[in-house]
Amino acid sequence: MPNKTPAMRVIPAFFICVILFIETLPVHAEPYLAMRSGFKCSQCHVNQSGGGKRTDFGVIYSQTNLNMRLLRSTGKPVYFDGKLGQSISIGANLRADAISVFGYQNSEGDKGDFSNSSRIPEANVYFLFDVIPDAFSIYADQTLAPGAGNREFFGLLQNLPLNSYMKVGRMLLPYGLRLRDDEAFIRNETGYTYNKHDTGLEVGFEPGRYSLITNLTENQLSAVGSVTFRRFRLGGSFGQNMRKRNDYVFGTFGGFNFGRFTLLGEVDFISKIGVDQFAGLAEVNYLASRGFNLKAVYELFDRNRDISNDRDAQERITLGIEPFITQFMQLGIFYRFNRFVPLNIPKNQDQLIVQFHAFF
């Protein structure tokens, strides 16, 4: 990459070593929380592939293990289980961002100016109807912002042989690490974001430490497999556009936890209409104290693997803090360094991102 600072040269090499180390091991909440706890996504989320409404365990865990302090009322801790009755429960997520984009000027004199903006990337309400407890349920994930619509609506058969399940209906498509940040290269460039949903069938098997999830819709086939241990996990993914045979993606992901450190990474090989691309992410999290997480992320996206990186590759480094203020609230403050070819002004402008997250 042109005009790299020393940090932009050294840090990528460090994170590449991290990913290589992950992949030599003998072997989704925000994925780093799953890595840190040693749980599968299905332990804490109704959607077995991650994201959306929390299970009873997930509700208790998020309100008792993640927070810096307990919000109290009349001297007693406040808890919320979302149950409206014996068979109906609800949940919700609200995220709001404030973003400052800093100025940049290249050697040609072209420049981008400082700007501020705000957005609501997520406002969702979840409904779970336990028709037959622990056997059959109906699940709905309704988006209120940034645009109103239904994200998921499916019937779920669970606790089948081999701890398997079956989903039929509209659902998010499984692939890789289900990061909350849809702008991450491994999410946005592979196409498997929180906007990637379709109607179809999903079958999953989760015996013991193993997990295999396969999803088939009219337009897409995707599969994710992984093995999970207490301190580390390793997995792989595949996705195929059923209408365009030369439009597919495959990759591997993994992570491990030791002490206060949690590391995770993913690499993806993407083919779009005959153009081979690459997306990678490596992330380090450090639990400074209860409820206070420090994060460092390196990302790389190569738009065409047949062209040298200094002509078409994009890099990002994100540094930040994530305090869980109470059992219902999380804040995030991140500074993102962006590097791309100098002529592309917007993708060279650094960003300060302040996030607010309320959930139950």
C-alpha positions in Angstrom: 0.0 0.0 0.0 1.3 3.5 -0.8 2.1 6.0 1.9 2.0 3.4 4.7 3.0 4.5 8.2 5.3 2.1 10.1 2.3 0.9 12.1 0.4 0.1 9.0 3.3 -2.1 7.9 4.0 -3.9 11.2 0.5 -4.5 12.6 -0.8 -6.4 9.5 2.2 -8.8 9.8 1.4 -9.4 13.5 -2.3 -10.1 12.8 -1.4 -12.5 9.9 0.7 -14.4 12.3 -2.2 -14.6 14.7 -4.5 -16.0 12.0 -1.8 -18.6 11.0 -1.5 -19.6 14.6 -5.2 -20.0 15.0 -5.4 -22.3 12.0 -2.7 -24.6 13.3 -4.6 -25.3 16.5 -5.9 -28.9 16.9 -9.2 -28.3 16.1 -21.7 -15.9 17.4 -23.6 -12.8 20.6 -20.6 -11.0 19.3 -18.2 -13.8 18.3 -15.5 -12.7 20.8 -18.0 -13.2 23.7 -18.7 -16.8 22.4 -14.9 -17.4 22.1 -14.3 -16.0 25.6 -17.1 -18.1 27.3 -16.5 -21.2 25.2 -20.2 -21.4 24.2 -21.8 -22.1 20.9 -24.0 -19.4 19.4 -27.0 -21.6 20.1 -26.3 -21.5 23.8 -27.3 -17.8 24.0 -29.4 -17.2 20.9 -32.7 -18.7 19.6 -31.3 -18.5 16.1 -28.7 -21.3 16.3 -26.4 -19.6 13.8 -26.2 -16.5 16.0 -27.8 -13.1 16.4 -31.3 -12.0 17.4 -33.3 -13.0 20.4 -31.5 -14.4 23.4 -32.4 -17.8 25.0 -33.3 -17.9 28.7 -29.6 -18.7 29.3 -28.5 -15.8 27.1 -30.8 -13.4 29.0 -29.4 -14.5 32.4 -25.8 -14.5 31.2 -26.0 -11.1 29.6 -27.5 -9.5 32.7 -25.3 -11.1 35.3 -21.9 -11.7 33.7 -21.2 -8.9 31.2 -22.0 -5.7 33.0 -19.7 -3.3 35.0 -22.4 -2.6 37.5 -26.0 -3.6 38.2 -28.8 -1.1 37.6 -31.0 -1.1 40.7 -34.5 0.0 41.7 -35.5 0.5 45.3 -32.1 -1.0 46.3 -32.6 -4.3 44.3 -31.0 -5.3 41.0 -33.3 -4.9 38.0 -33.7 -8.0 35.7 -35.9 -8.5 32.7 -36.7 -11.9 31.2 -39.0 -10.8 28.4 -41.6 -13.4 29.2 -45.2 -12.2 28.5 -46.7 -15.6 29.5 -45.9 -19.2 29.7 -45.4 -19.6 25.9 -44.6 -16.1 24.6 -41.4 -14.0 25.1 -39.9 -10.9 23.6 -36.5 -9.3 23.2 -35.0 -6.2 21.5 -31.8 -4.5 20.3 -31.3 -0.8 19.7 -28.0 0.5 18.3 -27.2 4.2 17.5 -23.9 5.5 16.1 -22.3 8.9 15.9 -19.6 9.1 13.3 -16.9 11.8 12.7 -15.0 11.5 9.4 -11.7 13.3 9.3 -10.1 15.3 6.5 -7.6 13.7 4.1 -5.6 15.2 1.2 -3.5 13.2 -1.3 -0.4 14.2 -3.2 -2.6 15.5 -6.1 -4.2 18.1 -3.8 -7.6 16.3 -3.8 -9.1 16.3 -0.3 -12.0 15.2 1.7 -13.4 17.5 4.5 -14.3 16.8 8.1 -17.9 15.8 8.7 -20.3 14.4 11.3 -23.2 12.1 11.0 -25.5 9.8 13.0 -27.4 6.7 12.2 -29.5 3.9 13.7 -28.0 0.7 12.2 -30.3 -1.6 14.2 -33.6 -1.4 16.0 -35.2 -4.8 16.2 -37.9 -6.5 18.2 -38.0 -10.3 18.6 -40.9 -12.6 19.4 -40.8 -16.3 20.3 -43.9 -18.4 20.5 -43.2 -21.8 22.2 -46.0 -23.9 20.7 -44.6 -27.1 22.1 -41.9 -26.3 24.7 -38.5 -27.5 23.7 -39.8 -29.1 20.6 -41.6 -26.6 18.2 -41.6 -22.8 18.2 -42.3 -19.9 15.9 -39.8 -17.1 15.8 -40.0 -13.5 14.4 -37.4 -10.8 14.1 -38.9 -7.5 13.1 -36.8 -4.6 12.0 -38.0 -1.1 13.0 -35.0 0.9 11.7 -33.2 1.9 9.6 -36.1 0.6 7.5 -39.2 -1.3 8.7 -39.5 -4.9 7.6 -39.3 -8.5 8.6 -35.8 -10.0 8.9 -36.7 -13.5 10.1 -39.9 -15.5 10.5 -39.6 -19.2 10.7 -40.8 -22.4 12.4 -38.2 -24.2 14.5 -38.1 -28.0 15.2 -35.5 -28.7 17.8 -34.0 -31.4 20.1 -34.1 -33.9 17.3 -31.6 -36.8 17.1 -27.9 -35.8 17.3 -29.1 -32.6 18.9 -30.3 -31.5 15.5 -32.9 -28.9 14.4 -34.8 -27.8 11.4 -35.9 -24.3 10.4 -38.4 -23.5 7.6 -39.2 -19.9 6.6 -37.5 -16.6 6.3 -34.1 -16.5 8.0 -30.6 -15.0 8.0 -28.2 -17.1 6.0 -25.3 -18.7 7.9 -21.7 -18.0 7.0 -18.5 -17.4 9.0 -18.2 -15.2 12.1 -21.5 -13.4 12.5 -19.9 -10.1 13.5 -22.3 -7.3 14.4 -20.4 -4.9 12.1 -21.9 -5.4 8.6 -19.2 -3.0 7.2 -16.4 -5.5 8.1 -14.9 -6.8 4.9 -15.6 -10.4 5.8 -19.3 -9.5 6.1 -19.9 -6.8 3.4 -17.7 -8.3 0.7 -18.8 -11.9 1.1 -22.4 -10.6 1.1 -23.4 -12.4 4.3 -24.7 -9.5 6.4 -27.7 -8.9 8.5 -29.5 -7.9 5.4 -28.8 -11.2 3.8 -32.0 -13.2 4.4 -34.1 -15.4 2.3 -36.9 -18.0 2.5 -35.8 -21.6 2.6 -34.8 -24.6 4.7 -32.0 -24.9 7.3 -30.9 -28.1 9.0 -28.3 -28.1 11.8 -26.5 -30.9 13.8 -24.8 -29.9 17.0 -23.7 -33.1 18.8 -21.2 -32.4 21.6 -18.5 -29.9 20.6 -19.4 -30.2 16.8 -21.7 -28.1 14.7 -22.8 -28.4 11.1 -25.4 -26.0 9.6 -26.6 -26.2 6.0 -29.1 -23.7 4.5 -30.8 -23.9 1.1 -33.0 -21.2 -0.5 -34.1 -20.6 -4.0 -31.1 -18.3 -4.5 -28.4 -19.5 -2.2 -26.7 -22.5 -0.6 -24.5 -22.0 2.4 -23.0 -24.1 5.1 -20.9 -23.6 8.3 -19.1 -26.3 10.2 -17.1 -25.9 13.4 -15.6 -27.6 16.4 -15.7 -25.9 19.8 -13.6 -26.4 22.9 -13.5 -24.4 26.1 -10.5 -22.3 25.0 -10.6 -22.5 21.2 -12.6 -23.3 18.1 -12.0 -23.8 14.4 -14.5 -23.7 11.5 -15.1 -23.3 7.8 -17.8 -21.9 5.6 -19.1 -22.1 2.0 -21.6 -20.1 0.1 -22.9 -20.5 -3.5 -25.2 -18.4 -5.6 -27.6 -20.9 -7.1 -28.3 -18.6 -10.1 -24.6 -17.7 -10.9 -22.3 -20.7 -10.7 -19.2 -18.6 -10.8 -20.4 -16.5 -7.8 -19.2 -18.3 -4.6 -17.2 -17.8 -1.4 -15.4 -20.1 1.0 -13.2 -19.5 4.0 -12.1 -20.6 7.5 -12.4 -18.9 10.9 -11.2 -19.6 14.4 -10.3 -18.2 17.7 -8.9 -18.9 21.1 -9.0 -17.5 24.6 -6.3 -17.4 27.3 -6.6 -15.5 30.4 -7.9 -12.0 29.7 -7.1 -12.2 26.0 -9.5 -13.4 23.3 -8.4 -13.6 19.7 -10.4 -14.5 16.6 -9.9 -14.4 12.8 -11.4 -15.2 9.5 -10.1 -15.4 5.9 -12.4 -15.7 2.9 -11.8 -16.4 -0.8 -14.4 -14.8 -3.0 -15.3 -15.3 -6.6 -17.5 -12.7 -8.3 -18.2 -13.2 -12.0 -14.8 -14.7 -12.5 -12.9 -12.2 -10.4 -11.0 -13.7 -7.4 -11.0 -11.6 -4.3 -9.8 -12.0 -0.7 -11.1 -10.7 2.6 -9.5 -11.2 6.0 -10.0 -10.1 9.6 -8.0 -10.5 12.8 -9.2 -9.3 16.2 -7.7 -9.1 19.6 -9.9 -8.4 22.7 -8.6 -7.8 26.2 -10.8 -7.9 29.3 -9.3 -5.0 31.3 -11.9 -5.5 34.1 -15.4 -6.8 34.5 -17.5 -5.4 31.7 -14.7 -3.4 30.1 -13.4 -4.7 26.8 -10.4 -3.3 24.8 -10.5 -4.2 21.1 -8.0 -4.0 18.2 -9.0 -5.2 14.7 -7.0 -5.4 11.4 -8.9 -5.9 8.1 -7.7 -6.5 4.5 -9.7 -6.6 1.3 -8.0 -7.5 -2.0 -10.4 -6.6 -4.8 -8.6 -8.6 -7.5 -6.0 -11.2 -6.5 -4.5 -10.9 -10.0 -3.6 -7.3 -9.4 -0.9 -6.2 -6.9 -2.1 -5.0 -3.5 -0.6 -1.6 -3.9 -3.0 -0.9 -6.7 -6.3 -2.3 -5.4 -6.1 -3.6 -1.8 -7.8 -1.8 1.1 -6.7 -1.9 4.8 -8.4 -0.9 8.0 -7.2 -0.8 11.6 -9.8 -0.2 14.4 -8.9 0.5 18.0 -11.5 0.9 20.7 -13.2 0.3 24.0 -16.5 -1.5 24.8 -17.8 -1.0 28.3 -21.0 -2.8 29.3 -22.3 0.0 31.6 -25.2 -1.9 33.0 -27.1 -5.1 32.4 -29.0 -3.4 29.6 -26.5 -1.0 28.0 -23.2 -1.1 26.2 -21.1 1.7 24.8 -18.4 1.6 22.2 -15.8 4.2 21.2 -13.6 3.3 18.2 -11.0 5.1 16.0 -10.7 3.6 12.5 -7.6 4.1 10.3 -8.5 3.7 6.6 -5.9 3.1 3.8 -6.6 2.7 0.1 -5.2 4.0 -3.2 -4.7 7.8 -2.7 -7.1 8.8 -5.5 -10.1 7.3 -3.5 -10.6 10.1 -1.0 -13.5 8.6 1.1 -11.7 5.3 1.7 -8.7 7.1 3.1 -10.5 9.2 5.6 -10.2 8.1 9.2 -13.3 7.8 11.4 -14.2 8.2 15.1 -17.2 6.0 15.9 -19.3 6.3 19.1 -21.9 3.6 19.6 -24.8 3.1 21.9 -26.4 -0.3 22.4 -29.4 -1.1 24.5 -30.7 -4.6 24.7 -32.8 -7.1 26.6 
